[in-house]
Amino acid sequence: MQDIHHIRKTMLWGAPLYLAITAGCLFVVFHELIPTLNAIASRAPAVRIAPAAQLAPFIATFCLIGVLLGMMRSVPASERLIQKFERAFNIAVWIGMIALLLIPVTSVTQRFYMPSVGYSMCSELQGNPTMWFTDWVRDPSWCVRGKSLEWVNEQAREALPRTAP
């Protein structure tokens, strides 16, 4: 049996830290990952892909399970129940590690997939902070140094044929 007093002291800072990490990961999922997938599916004029964002769901999962395990260990629960959560935690960690190892594969795959659905790579747009983010545009003429994704979307709206009222 582990030292319950030590686990409780660790939970004082560990639980808030893990919950904050979970909140950050959920933010990434809902404000980066899902909108990017929706933009690709709807053939948006411009898409910014962050391959490392694929880790966020796994990190959130094992942080939440980690908090649950800590609570179960700090208020002694049955060892059998704890073992089930430890198994789930280990599975989440392994899947997250596999997703981490697949980031380069995802980066290479997007370079083949995105042109096949009509996108051109554009590294000239403003706000492309690192090499891990990749911008893609539907029309290569929209790839203008210093312009933003919003500017590309505006150009796409202006390019749409106007319908008469």
DSSP file with accessible surface (Angstrom, degrees, kcal/mol):
  #  RESIDUE AA STRUCTURE BP1 BP2  ACC     N-H-->O    O-->H-N    N-H-->O    O-->H-N    TCO  KAPPA ALPHA  PHI   PSI    X-CA   Y-CA   Z-CA
    1    1 A M              0   0  158      0, 0.0     2,-0.1     0, 0.0     3,-0.0   0.000 360.0 360.0 360.0 137.5    0.0    0.0    0.0
    2    2 A Q        -     0   0  107      1,-0.1     2,-0.8     2,-0.0     3,-0.1  -0.375 360.0 -84.8 -80.3 162.1    1.3    3.4   -0.9
    3    3 A D     >  -     0   0  104      1,-0.2     4,-2.1    -2,-0.1     5,-0.2  -0.532  38.4-163.6 -70.5 107.7    1.7    6.2    1.6
    4    4 A I  H  > S+     0   0   43     -2,-0.8     4,-2.6     1,-0.2     5,-0.2   0.885  87.0  55.5 -63.8 -38.9   -1.8    7.8    1.8
    5    5 A H  H  > S+     0   0  119      1,-0.2     4,-2.0     2,-0.2    -1,-0.2   0.923 109.0  47.2 -61.5 -43.2   -0.5   11.0    3.5
    6    6 A H  H  > S+     0   0  114      2,-0.2     4,-2.3     1,-0.2    -1,-0.2   0.902 111.3  51.4 -65.2 -40.8    2.0   11.6    0.6
    7    7 A I  H  X S+     0   0   24     -4,-2.1     4,-2.4     1,-0.2    -2,-0.2   0.919 109.1  50.8 -63.1 -42.1   -0.6   10.9   -2.0
    8    8 A R  H  X S+     0   0  127     -4,-2.6     4,-1.1     1,-0.2    -1,-0.2   0.902 110.1  49.2 -63.8 -41.2   -3.0   13.5   -0.4
    9    9 A K  H  X S+     0   0  122     -4,-2.0     4,-0.6     1,-0.2     3,-0.4   0.906 112.1  49.1 -64.0 -40.3   -0.2   16.1   -0.3
   10   10 A T  H >X S+     0   0   45     -4,-2.3     4,-3.2     1,-0.2     3,-0.8   0.879 104.8  58.7 -66.5 -36.4    0.5   15.5   -4.0
   11   11 A M  H 3X S+     0   0   34     -4,-2.4     4,-1.6     1,-0.2    -1,-0.2   0.785  91.6  70.9 -64.7 -25.9   -3.2   15.7   -4.8
   12   12 A L  H 3< S+     0   0  139     -4,-1.1    -1,-0.2    -3,-0.4    -2,-0.2   0.869 120.2  14.6 -60.0 -38.6   -3.2   19.3   -3.4
   13   13 A W  H <X S+     0   0  156     -3,-0.8     4,-1.7    -4,-0.6    -2,-0.2   0.697 125.0  60.7-105.1 -27.3   -1.2   20.5   -6.4
   14   14 A G  H  X S+     0   0   12     -4,-3.2     4,-3.0    -5,-0.2     5,-0.3   0.915 101.4  51.2 -69.3 -43.6   -1.5   17.6   -8.8
   15   15 A A  H  X S+     0   0   17     -4,-1.6     4,-2.6    -5,-0.2     5,-0.2   0.954 112.7  44.3 -62.9 -49.4   -5.2   17.6   -9.2
   16   16 A P  H  > S+     0   0   74      0, 0.0     4,-2.4     0, 0.0    -1,-0.2   0.911 115.2  50.3 -61.7 -37.2   -5.4   21.4  -10.1
   17   17 A L  H  X S+     0   0   79     -4,-1.7     4,-2.5     2,-0.2    -2,-0.2   0.952 112.9  44.5 -63.8 -49.0   -2.5   21.0  -12.4
   18   18 A Y  H  X S+     0   0   82     -4,-3.0     4,-2.5     1,-0.2    -1,-0.2   0.878 113.6  51.0 -64.0 -37.4   -4.0   18.0  -14.2
   19   19 A L  H  X S+     0   0   86     -4,-2.6     4,-2.5    -5,-0.3    -1,-0.2   0.891 110.2  49.7 -67.9 -36.4   -7.4   19.7  -14.4
   20   20 A A  H  X S+     0   0   61     -4,-2.4     4,-2.5    -5,-0.2    -2,-0.2   0.914 111.3  48.8 -66.7 -41.2   -5.8   22.8  -15.9
   21   21 A I  H  X S+     0   0   65     -4,-2.5     4,-2.5     2,-0.2    -2,-0.2   0.920 110.9  51.2 -63.2 -41.6   -3.9   20.7  -18.4
   22   22 A T  H  X S+     0   0    7     -4,-2.5     4,-2.7     2,-0.2    -2,-0.2   0.922 109.3  50.1 -60.6 -44.0   -7.2   18.9  -19.2
   23   23 A A  H  X S+     0   0   61     -4,-2.5     4,-2.3     1,-0.2    -2,-0.2   0.919 111.0  49.4 -61.9 -42.1   -8.9   22.3  -19.7
   24   24 A G  H  X S+     0   0   38     -4,-2.5     4,-2.2     1,-0.2    -1,-0.2   0.907 111.6  48.8 -62.6 -41.5   -6.1   23.4  -22.1
   25   25 A C  H  X S+     0   0   14     -4,-2.5     4,-2.5     2,-0.2    -2,-0.2   0.906 110.5  50.0 -66.2 -40.4   -6.3   20.2  -24.1
   26   26 A L  H  X S+     0   0   75     -4,-2.7     4,-2.8     2,-0.2     5,-0.2   0.883 108.5  53.9 -65.8 -35.2  -10.1   20.5  -24.4
   27   27 A F  H  X S+     0   0  128     -4,-2.3     4,-2.4    -5,-0.2     5,-0.2   0.934 109.4  47.9 -60.5 -45.3   -9.6   24.1  -25.5
   28   28 A V  H  X>S+     0   0   51     -4,-2.2     5,-2.2     2,-0.2     4,-1.7   0.917 112.6  49.3 -61.9 -42.3   -7.2   22.8  -28.2
   29   29 A V  I  <>S+     0   0   18     -4,-2.5     5,-2.7     3,-0.2    -2,-0.2   0.952 118.9  36.5 -62.5 -49.0   -9.7   20.1  -29.3
   30   30 A F  I  <5S+     0   0  126     -4,-2.8    -1,-0.2     1,-0.2    -2,-0.2   0.735 127.8  34.0 -81.8 -20.7  -12.7   22.5  -29.5
   31   31 A H  I  <5S+     0   0  119     -4,-2.4    -1,-0.2    -5,-0.2    -2,-0.2   0.469 134.3  15.7-113.3  -3.4  -10.9   25.5  -30.9
   32   32 A E  I  X5S+     0   0   56     -4,-1.7     4,-1.7    -5,-0.2    -3,-0.2   0.582 123.8  40.9-129.8 -57.4   -8.2   24.0  -33.1
   33   33 A L  I  ><S+     0   0   41     -5,-2.2     4,-2.3     2,-0.2     5,-0.2   0.964 117.9  40.9 -68.6 -54.6   -8.8   20.3  -33.9
   34   34 A I  H  ><S+     0   0   65     -5,-2.7     4,-2.7     1,-0.2     5,-0.2   0.936 116.1  49.3 -64.9 -46.5  -12.5   20.2  -34.6
   35   35 A P  H  > S+     0   0   57      0, 0.0     4,-2.5     0, 0.0    -1,-0.2   0.893 111.0  51.5 -60.8 -35.3  -12.7   23.5  -36.6
   36   36 A T  H  X S+     0   0   21     -4,-1.7     4,-2.4     2,-0.2    -2,-0.2   0.942 111.4  46.1 -65.0 -45.7   -9.7   22.4  -38.7
   37   37 A L  H  X S+     0   0  104     -4,-2.3     4,-2.4     1,-0.2    -1,-0.2   0.908 113.9  49.1 -63.7 -40.0  -11.4   19.1  -39.5
   38   38 A N  H  X S+     0   0  101     -4,-2.7     4,-2.3     2,-0.2    -1,-0.2   0.894 109.8  52.1 -65.0 -38.9  -14.7   20.9  -40.3
   39   39 A A  H  <>S+     0   0   22     -4,-2.5     5,-2.7    -5,-0.2     4,-0.3   0.914 111.2  46.5 -64.2 -42.1  -12.8   23.4  -42.5
   40   40 A I  H ><5S+     0   0   23     -4,-2.4     3,-1.2     1,-0.2    -2,-0.2   0.936 113.2  49.3 -65.0 -43.9  -11.2   20.6  -44.5
   41   41 A A  H 3<5S+     0   0   80     -4,-2.4    -2,-0.2     1,-0.3    -1,-0.2   0.858 113.8  45.4 -64.8 -34.2  -14.5   18.7  -44.8
   42   42 A S  T 3<5S-     0   0   87     -4,-2.3    -1,-0.3    -5,-0.2    -2,-0.2   0.353 112.4-119.1 -91.8   6.5  -16.4   21.9  -46.0
   43   43 A R  T < 5 -     0   0  119     -3,-1.2    -3,-0.2    -4,-0.3    -2,-0.1   0.931  39.9-164.7  57.7  49.6  -13.5   22.8  -48.4
   44   44 A A      < -     0   0   17     -5,-2.7    -1,-0.1     1,-0.1     3,-0.1  -0.243  28.6-115.1 -61.0 154.3  -12.8   26.1  -46.7
   45   45 A P  S    S+     0   0   33      0, 0.0    93,-2.4     0, 0.0    94,-0.4   0.826  98.4  18.8 -63.5 -31.6  -10.7   28.6  -48.7
   46   46 A A  E     -A  137   0A  11     91,-0.2     2,-0.4    92,-0.1    91,-0.2  -0.999  66.1-173.6-143.1 143.1   -7.8   28.4  -46.2
   47   47 A V  E     -A  136   0A   3     89,-2.6    89,-2.7    -2,-0.3     2,-0.5  -1.000  11.4-156.7-137.6 135.5   -6.9   25.8  -43.5
   48   48 A R  E     -A  135   0A  48     -2,-0.4     2,-0.5    87,-0.2    87,-0.2  -0.968  17.2-161.4-111.6 121.4   -4.2   25.9  -40.9
   49   49 A I  E     -A  134   0A  21     85,-3.1    85,-2.5    -2,-0.5     3,-0.1  -0.887  13.4-171.0-108.8 130.7   -3.2   22.5  -39.6
   50   50 A A    >   -     0   0   16     -2,-0.5     3,-1.9    83,-0.2     4,-0.3  -0.912   5.9-167.1-116.0  96.6   -1.4   21.8  -36.4
   51   51 A P  G >  S+     0   0    4      0, 0.0     3,-1.5     0, 0.0     4,-0.1   0.823  83.6  62.5 -57.7 -31.0   -0.4   18.2  -36.4
   52   52 A A  G >  S+     0   0   46      1,-0.3     3,-1.9    80,-0.2     4,-0.3   0.697  83.1  80.1 -70.2 -14.0    0.5   18.1  -32.7
   53   53 A A  G X  S+     0   0   10     -3,-1.9     3,-1.2     1,-0.3    -1,-0.3   0.735  74.5  76.5 -64.4 -17.8   -3.1   19.0  -31.8
   54   54 A Q  G <  S+     0   0   42     -3,-1.5     4,-0.4    -4,-0.3    -1,-0.3   0.692  87.0  61.6 -67.0 -15.3   -3.9   15.3  -32.3
   55   55 A L  G X> S+     0   0   26     -3,-1.9     4,-2.3     1,-0.2     3,-0.5   0.748  81.6  83.9 -78.4 -25.0   -2.3   14.6  -28.9
   56   56 A A  H <> S+     0   0    6     -3,-1.2     4,-2.6    -4,-0.3     5,-0.2   0.866  86.5  50.0 -54.5 -45.8   -4.8   16.8  -27.0
   57   57 A P  H 3> S+     0   0   45      0, 0.0     4,-2.0     0, 0.0    -1,-0.2   0.903 113.6  46.9 -62.7 -35.7   -7.6   14.2  -26.6
   58   58 A F  H <> S+     0   0   64     -3,-0.5     4,-2.5    -4,-0.4     5,-0.2   0.903 112.0  48.9 -72.4 -40.1   -5.2   11.6  -25.3
   59   59 A I  H  X S+     0   0   53     -4,-2.3     4,-2.1     2,-0.2     5,-0.2   0.930 111.8  49.9 -64.7 -43.1   -3.5   14.0  -22.9
   60   60 A A  H  X S+     0   0    4     -4,-2.6     4,-2.3    -5,-0.2    -2,-0.2   0.918 110.6  51.8 -60.7 -41.1   -6.9   15.1  -21.5
   61   61 A T  H  X S+     0   0   68     -4,-2.0     4,-2.5    -5,-0.2     5,-0.2   0.950 112.1  42.4 -63.5 -49.6   -7.9   11.5  -21.1
   62   62 A F  H  X S+     0   0   49     -4,-2.5     4,-2.1     1,-0.2    -1,-0.2   0.832 112.3  55.0 -74.9 -21.7   -4.9   10.4  -19.1
   63   63 A C  H  X S+     0   0    3     -4,-2.1     4,-2.1    -5,-0.2    -1,-0.2   0.939 110.6  45.8 -68.7 -43.9   -5.0   13.6  -17.0
   64   64 A L  H  X S+     0   0   79     -4,-2.3     4,-2.3     2,-0.2    -2,-0.2   0.927 114.4  46.9 -64.0 -43.7   -8.6   13.0  -16.0
   65   65 A I  H  X S+     0   0   25     -4,-2.5     4,-2.9     1,-0.2    -1,-0.2   0.893 109.5  56.0 -65.6 -35.6   -7.9    9.3  -15.2
   66   66 A G  H  X S+     0   0   15     -4,-2.1     4,-2.4    -5,-0.2    -2,-0.2   0.906 107.3  48.2 -62.0 -41.4   -4.8   10.4  -13.3
   67   67 A V  H  X S+     0   0   15     -4,-2.1     4,-2.6     2,-0.2    -2,-0.2   0.933 112.2  49.6 -64.0 -44.3   -6.9   12.7  -11.1
   68   68 A L  H  X S+     0   0   69     -4,-2.3     4,-2.6     1,-0.2    -2,-0.2   0.922 111.2  49.0 -60.8 -43.6   -9.4    9.9  -10.5
   69   69 A L  H  X S+     0   0   20     -4,-2.9     4,-2.4     2,-0.2    -1,-0.2   0.909 110.3  51.2 -62.4 -42.4   -6.6    7.5   -9.6
   70   70 A G  H  X S+     0   0   13     -4,-2.4     4,-2.3     2,-0.2    -1,-0.2   0.914 111.2  47.5 -61.1 -42.8   -5.2   10.0   -7.2
   71   71 A M  H  X S+     0   0   93     -4,-2.6     4,-1.7     1,-0.2    -2,-0.2   0.910 112.0  50.3 -65.2 -40.2   -8.5   10.5   -5.5
   72   72 A M  H  <>S+     0   0   26     -4,-2.6     5,-0.8     1,-0.2    -2,-0.2   0.868 113.8  45.1 -66.3 -35.5   -9.1    6.7   -5.3
   73   73 A R  H  <5S+     0   0   22     -4,-2.4    -1,-0.2     3,-0.2    -2,-0.2   0.822 111.5  52.1 -76.1 -33.4   -5.6    6.2   -3.7
   74   74 A S  H  <5S+     0   0   15     -4,-2.3    -2,-0.2     1,-0.3    -1,-0.2   0.782 117.6  38.4 -76.1 -27.7   -6.0    9.1   -1.3
   75   75 A V  T  <5S-     0   0   98     -4,-1.7    -1,-0.3    -5,-0.2    -4,-0.0  -0.887 111.4-117.3-115.8  92.5   -9.3    7.8    0.0
   76   76 A P  T   5 +     0   0   72      0, 0.0     2,-0.2     0, 0.0    -3,-0.2  -0.013  41.7 179.3 -44.8 119.3   -8.5    4.1   -0.1
   77   77 A A      < -     0   0   37     -5,-0.8     2,-0.0     1,-0.1    -5,-0.0  -0.628  43.6 -64.6-109.0 175.2  -10.8    2.3   -2.5
   78   78 A S     >  -     0   0   70     -2,-0.2     4,-2.2     1,-0.1     3,-0.2  -0.348  40.3-132.0 -65.6 140.0  -10.8   -1.4   -3.4
   79   79 A E  H  > S+     0   0   83      1,-0.2     4,-2.3     2,-0.2    -1,-0.1   0.845 106.0  58.4 -61.6 -33.2   -7.6   -2.5   -5.0
   80   80 A R  H  > S+     0   0  188      2,-0.2     4,-1.3     1,-0.2    -1,-0.2   0.913 107.5  45.3 -64.5 -43.1   -9.6   -4.3   -7.7
   81   81 A L  H  > S+     0   0   75     -3,-0.2     4,-1.6     1,-0.2     3,-0.2   0.917 112.0  52.4 -66.8 -42.2  -11.4   -1.1   -8.8
   82   82 A I  H  X S+     0   0    1     -4,-2.2     4,-2.6     1,-0.2    -2,-0.2   0.901 104.2  57.0 -61.8 -39.8   -8.1    0.9   -8.7
   83   83 A Q  H  X S+     0   0   93     -4,-2.3     4,-2.2     1,-0.2    -1,-0.2   0.874 103.4  53.9 -61.5 -35.7   -6.5   -1.8  -11.0
   84   84 A K  H  X S+     0   0  115     -4,-1.3     4,-2.1    -3,-0.2    -1,-0.2   0.928 111.5  44.5 -64.3 -43.0   -9.2   -1.2  -13.6
   85   85 A F  H  X S+     0   0   69     -4,-1.6     4,-2.6     2,-0.2    -2,-0.2   0.865 111.1  53.8 -70.7 -34.5   -8.5    2.5  -13.7
   86   86 A E  H  X S+     0   0   61     -4,-2.6     4,-2.7     2,-0.2    -1,-0.2   0.895 108.1  50.4 -64.7 -38.0   -4.7    1.9  -13.7
   87   87 A R  H  X S+     0   0  145     -4,-2.2     4,-2.4     2,-0.2    -2,-0.2   0.933 111.5  47.5 -64.2 -44.4   -5.2   -0.3  -16.8
   88   88 A A  H  X S+     0   0   40     -4,-2.1     4,-2.5     2,-0.2    -2,-0.2   0.905 111.8  51.4 -63.1 -39.9   -7.3    2.4  -18.5
   89   89 A F  H  X S+     0   0   49     -4,-2.6     4,-2.5     2,-0.2    -2,-0.2   0.940 110.3  48.0 -61.3 -47.8   -4.6    5.0  -17.6
   90   90 A N  H  X S+     0   0   87     -4,-2.7     4,-2.5     1,-0.2    -2,-0.2   0.900 111.5  50.3 -61.6 -40.0   -1.8    2.8  -19.0
   91   91 A I  H  X S+     0   0   92     -4,-2.4     4,-2.7     2,-0.2     5,-0.2   0.933 110.6  49.5 -63.6 -44.5   -3.8    2.3  -22.2
   92   92 A A  H  X S+     0   0    9     -4,-2.5     4,-2.3     1,-0.2    -2,-0.2   0.902 111.5  49.5 -62.1 -40.1   -4.4    6.1  -22.6
   93   93 A V  H  X S+     0   0   37     -4,-2.5     4,-2.5     2,-0.2    -1,-0.2   0.938 112.1  47.5 -65.1 -45.0   -0.7    6.8  -22.1
   94   94 A W  H  X S+     0   0  160     -4,-2.5     4,-2.3     2,-0.2    -2,-0.2   0.920 112.4  48.4 -64.0 -41.9    0.3    4.2  -24.7
   95   95 A I  H  X S+     0   0   74     -4,-2.7     4,-2.6     1,-0.2    -1,-0.2   0.913 111.5  51.3 -64.9 -39.9   -2.2    5.4  -27.2
   96   96 A G  H  X S+     0   0    8     -4,-2.3     4,-2.3    -5,-0.2    -2,-0.2   0.900 109.3  50.4 -62.2 -38.9   -1.0    9.0  -26.6
   97   97 A M  H  X S+     0   0   88     -4,-2.5     4,-2.4     2,-0.2    -2,-0.2   0.899 110.0  49.9 -67.1 -38.3    2.6    7.9  -27.1
   98   98 A I  H  X S+     0   0   93     -4,-2.3     4,-1.5     2,-0.2    -2,-0.2   0.927 110.5  50.0 -63.8 -43.2    1.6    6.2  -30.4
   99   99 A A  H  < S+     0   0    9     -4,-2.6     4,-0.4     1,-0.2    -2,-0.2   0.890 109.5  52.4 -62.1 -37.6   -0.1    9.5  -31.4
  100  100 A L  H >< S+     0   0   94     -4,-2.3     3,-1.3     1,-0.2    -2,-0.2   0.929 109.4  48.1 -62.9 -43.8    3.0   11.4  -30.5
  101  101 A L  H 3< S+     0   0  128     -4,-2.4     4,-0.4     1,-0.2    -1,-0.2   0.764 107.5  58.0 -68.0 -23.3    5.1    9.1  -32.7
  102  102 A L  T 3X S+     0   0   78     -4,-1.5     4,-3.1     1,-0.2    -1,-0.2   0.483  77.5  93.5 -86.9  -1.8    2.6    9.5  -35.5
  103  103 A I  H <> S+     0   0   12     -3,-1.3     4,-2.5    -4,-0.4    -1,-0.2   0.943  88.2  45.9 -57.8 -47.5    3.0   13.3  -35.7
  104  104 A P  H  > S+     0   0   75      0, 0.0     4,-2.4     0, 0.0    -1,-0.2   0.913 112.8  51.4 -62.1 -35.7    5.7   13.1  -38.4
  105  105 A V  H  > S+     0   0   77     -4,-0.4     4,-3.0     1,-0.2    -2,-0.2   0.925 109.9  49.5 -64.7 -42.3    3.5   10.6  -40.3
  106  106 A T  H  X S+     0   0   44     -4,-3.1     4,-2.4     1,-0.2    -1,-0.2   0.907 110.2  51.4 -62.1 -41.4    0.5   13.0  -40.0
  107  107 A S  H  X S+     0   0   17     -4,-2.5     4,-1.0    -5,-0.2    -2,-0.2   0.915 113.8  43.0 -63.1 -43.2    2.7   15.8  -41.3
  108  108 A V  H  X S+     0   0   79     -4,-2.4     4,-0.8    -5,-0.2     3,-0.4   0.921 112.1  54.2 -68.6 -42.1    3.9   13.8  -44.3
  109  109 A T  H >X S+     0   0   74     -4,-3.0     4,-2.9     1,-0.2     3,-1.1   0.895 104.1  54.5 -60.7 -41.0    0.4   12.4  -45.0
  110  110 A Q  H 3X S+     0   0   13     -4,-2.4     4,-2.2     1,-0.3    -1,-0.2   0.847 100.7  60.6 -64.4 -29.5   -1.2   15.9  -45.1
  111  111 A R  H 3< S+     0   0  104     -4,-1.0    -1,-0.3    -3,-0.4    -2,-0.2   0.747 114.5  35.3 -70.1 -20.5    1.4   16.9  -47.8
  112  112 A F  H <X S+     0   0  157     -3,-1.1     4,-0.9    -4,-0.8    -2,-0.2   0.804 121.4  45.5 -94.8 -38.8    0.0   14.1  -50.0
  113  113 A Y  H  X S+     0   0  111     -4,-2.9     4,-0.9     2,-0.2     3,-0.3   0.927 105.4  56.6 -73.9 -47.0   -3.7   14.4  -49.0
  114  114 A M  H ><>S+     0   0    1     -4,-2.2     5,-2.3     1,-0.2     3,-1.0   0.903 106.8  48.2 -60.5 -44.1   -4.3   18.1  -49.1
  115  115 A P  H >45S+     0   0   67      0, 0.0     3,-1.6     0, 0.0    -1,-0.2   0.880 106.1  60.1 -63.1 -30.2   -3.2   18.6  -52.7
  116  116 A S  H 3<5S+     0   0   87     -4,-0.9    -2,-0.2     1,-0.3    -3,-0.1   0.742 106.3  46.6 -70.0 -19.7   -5.4   15.7  -53.7
  117  117 A V  T <<5S-     0   0   23     -3,-1.0    -1,-0.3    -4,-0.9    -3,-0.1   0.210 131.9 -89.3-105.4  14.7   -8.5   17.6  -52.4
  118  118 A G  T < 5S+     0   0   38     -3,-1.6     2,-0.3     1,-0.3    -2,-0.1   0.634  82.5 129.3  98.1  16.1   -7.5   20.8  -54.1
  119  119 A Y      < -     0   0    4     -5,-2.3     2,-0.4    -6,-0.2    -1,-0.3  -0.772  40.6-153.0-104.7 150.5   -5.3   22.7  -51.6
  120  120 A S  E     -B  137   0A  43     17,-3.3    17,-2.7    -2,-0.3     2,-0.1  -0.959  27.3-111.9-117.2 139.5   -1.9   24.3  -52.2
  121  121 A M  E     -B  136   0A  90     -2,-0.4     2,-0.4    15,-0.2    15,-0.2  -0.437  33.5-172.6 -70.6 142.4    0.6   24.7  -49.4
  122  122 A a  E     +B  135   0A   3     13,-2.8    13,-0.5    -2,-0.1     3,-0.3  -0.921  20.9 168.7-140.7 111.2    1.3   28.2  -48.4
  123  123 A S        +     0   0   85     -2,-0.4     5,-0.1     1,-0.2    -1,-0.1   0.237  68.8  78.5-103.1  12.9    4.0   29.2  -45.9
  124  124 A E        +     0   0   59     11,-0.1    22,-1.9    21,-0.1    23,-0.2   0.610  64.7 110.0 -95.6 -14.9    3.8   32.9  -46.6
  125  125 A L  S >  S-     0   0    7     -3,-0.3     3,-0.8    20,-0.2    23,-0.2  -0.293  73.8-105.6 -70.1 150.1    0.7   33.8  -44.6
  126  126 A Q  T 3  S+     0   0  120     21,-3.6    23,-0.3    18,-0.3    -1,-0.1  -0.346 100.1  35.2 -68.9 147.4    0.9   35.9  -41.5
  127  127 A G  T 3   +     0   0   47      1,-0.2    -1,-0.2    21,-0.1     3,-0.1   0.613  69.3 136.3  85.3  11.1    0.5   34.1  -38.1
  128  128 A N    <   -     0   0   41     -3,-0.8    -1,-0.2     1,-0.2     7,-0.0  -0.717  32.3-178.1 -89.2  89.5    2.2   30.9  -39.1
  129  129 A P        +     0   0   86      0, 0.0     2,-0.3     0, 0.0    -1,-0.2   0.802  51.6   2.5 -69.7 -35.4    4.2   30.7  -35.9
  130  130 A T  S >  S-     0   0   67     -3,-0.1     3,-1.3     1,-0.0     0, 0.0  -0.892  76.1 -96.8-142.4 176.4    6.3   27.6  -36.3
  131  131 A M  T 3  S+     0   0  150     -2,-0.3    -1,-0.0     1,-0.2    -3,-0.0   0.654 114.5  70.8 -72.1 -11.8    7.2   24.9  -38.8
  132  132 A W  T 3  S+     0   0  122    -82,-0.1     2,-0.4   -81,-0.0    -1,-0.2   0.671  87.5  72.8 -80.0 -15.5    4.6   22.6  -37.0
  133  133 A F    <   -     0   0   58     -3,-1.3     2,-0.5   -83,-0.2   -83,-0.2  -0.852  67.6-166.3 -97.6 136.2    1.7   24.7  -38.4
  134  134 A T  E     -A   49   0A   7    -85,-2.5   -85,-3.1    -2,-0.4     2,-0.4  -0.986   6.4-152.0-126.1 125.8    1.0   24.3  -42.1
  135  135 A D  E     -AB  48 122A   0    -13,-0.5   -13,-2.8    -2,-0.5     2,-0.4  -0.787  11.8-171.1 -95.8 140.6   -1.3   26.7  -44.1
  136  136 A W  E     -AB  47 121A   4    -89,-2.7   -89,-2.6    -2,-0.4     2,-0.3  -0.989   1.0-167.7-131.4 136.7   -3.2   25.4  -47.1
  137  137 A V  E     -AB  46 120A   0    -17,-2.7   -17,-3.3    -2,-0.4   -91,-0.2  -0.938  23.8-140.1-124.4 150.6   -5.1   27.6  -49.6
  138  138 A R  S    S+     0   0   84    -93,-2.4   -92,-0.1    -2,-0.3    -1,-0.1   0.821  96.7  41.4 -76.1 -33.6   -7.6   26.5  -52.3
  139  139 A D  S >  S-     0   0   62    -94,-0.4     3,-2.4     1,-0.1     4,-0.2  -0.966  73.9-148.5-119.0 117.8   -6.2   29.1  -54.8
  140  140 A P  G >  S+     0   0   78      0, 0.0     3,-1.6     0, 0.0    -1,-0.1   0.772  95.4  68.9 -57.8 -23.3   -2.4   29.6  -55.0
  141  141 A S  G 3  S+     0   0   80      1,-0.3    -3,-0.0    -3,-0.1     0, 0.0   0.691  90.0  63.9 -69.9 -14.9   -2.9   33.2  -55.9
  142  142 A W  G <  S+     0   0   33     -3,-2.4     2,-1.5     1,-0.1    -1,-0.3   0.515  74.8  98.9 -83.6  -4.3   -4.2   33.8  -52.3
  143  143 A a    <   +     0   0   37     -3,-1.6     2,-0.5    -4,-0.2    -1,-0.1  -0.652  52.7 158.8 -85.7  88.5   -0.8   32.9  -50.9
  144  144 A V    >   -     0   0   51     -2,-1.5     3,-2.0     4,-0.1   -18,-0.3  -0.963  46.0-108.3-120.0 127.5    0.5   36.4  -50.4
  145  145 A R  T 3  S+     0   0  190     -2,-0.5   -20,-0.2     1,-0.3     3,-0.1  -0.240 101.4  11.7 -56.1 131.0    3.3   37.2  -47.9
  146  146 A G  T 3  S+     0   0   41    -22,-1.9    -1,-0.3     1,-0.3     2,-0.2   0.319  96.5 121.0  87.4  -9.8    2.1   39.0  -44.8
  147  147 A K    <   -     0   0   83     -3,-2.0   -21,-3.6   -23,-0.2    -1,-0.3  -0.530  55.8-128.2 -85.4 159.3   -1.6   38.4  -45.4
  148  148 A S     >  -     0   0   28    -23,-0.2     4,-1.9    -2,-0.2     5,-0.1  -0.493  22.9-106.2-103.0 171.2   -3.8   36.6  -42.9
  149  149 A L  H  > S+     0   0   30    -23,-0.3     4,-2.5     1,-0.2     5,-0.2   0.869 122.2  56.9 -61.7 -35.5   -6.2   33.6  -43.1
  150  150 A E  H  > S+     0   0  130      1,-0.2     4,-2.3     2,-0.2    -1,-0.2   0.887 104.0  52.3 -63.0 -38.9   -9.0   36.1  -42.7
  151  151 A W  H  > S+     0   0   55      2,-0.2     4,-2.5     1,-0.2    -1,-0.2   0.916 108.7  50.5 -63.0 -42.0   -7.7   38.0  -45.7
  152  152 A V  H  X S+     0   0    0     -4,-1.9     4,-2.3     1,-0.2    -2,-0.2   0.931 110.2  49.5 -62.0 -44.1   -7.8   34.7  -47.7
  153  153 A N  H  X S+     0   0   47     -4,-2.5     4,-2.1     1,-0.2    -1,-0.2   0.891 110.4  50.9 -63.3 -37.3  -11.3   34.0  -46.6
  154  154 A E  H  X S+     0   0   87     -4,-2.3     4,-2.4     2,-0.2    -1,-0.2   0.917 108.9  51.1 -65.0 -42.7  -12.3   37.6  -47.6
  155  155 A Q  H  X S+     0   0   46     -4,-2.5     4,-1.6     1,-0.2    -2,-0.2   0.895 109.6  51.0 -61.0 -38.9  -10.7   37.0  -51.1
  156  156 A A  H  X S+     0   0   13     -4,-2.3     4,-0.8     2,-0.2    -1,-0.2   0.901 109.2  49.8 -66.6 -40.7  -12.7   33.8  -51.4
  157  157 A R  H >< S+     0   0  148     -4,-2.1     3,-0.6     1,-0.2    -2,-0.2   0.904 111.6  49.1 -64.2 -39.5  -16.0   35.6  -50.5
  158  158 A E  H 3< S+     0   0  101     -4,-2.4    -1,-0.2     1,-0.2    -2,-0.2   0.818 107.0  56.4 -69.3 -27.5  -15.3   38.3  -53.1
  159  159 A A  H 3< S+     0   0   71     -4,-1.6    -1,-0.2    -5,-0.2    -2,-0.2   0.674  83.8 102.9 -78.9 -17.5  -14.5   35.7  -55.7
  160  160 A L  S << S-     0   0  111     -4,-0.8     2,-0.1    -3,-0.6    -3,-0.0  -0.414  86.0-104.8 -65.9 139.1  -17.9   34.0  -55.3
  161  161 A P        -     0   0  114      0, 0.0     2,-0.3     0, 0.0    -1,-0.1  -0.430  34.8-123.1 -65.3 136.5  -20.2   34.9  -58.1
  162  162 A R        -     0   0  203     -2,-0.1     2,-0.4    -4,-0.1    -4,-0.0  -0.618  20.0-141.6 -80.4 138.6  -22.9   37.4  -57.0
  163  163 A T        -     0   0  131     -2,-0.3    -1,-0.0     1,-0.0     0, 0.0  -0.818  19.5-115.9-101.3 142.9  -26.5   36.4  -57.5
  164  164 A A              0   0   95     -2,-0.4    -1,-0.0     1,-0.1     0, 0.0  -0.515 360.0 360.0 -76.5 142.1  -29.1   38.9  -58.6
  165  165 A P              0   0  181      0, 0.0    -1,-0.1     0, 0.0     0, 0.0  -0.153 360.0 360.0 -71.9 360.0  -31.9   39.7  -56.1
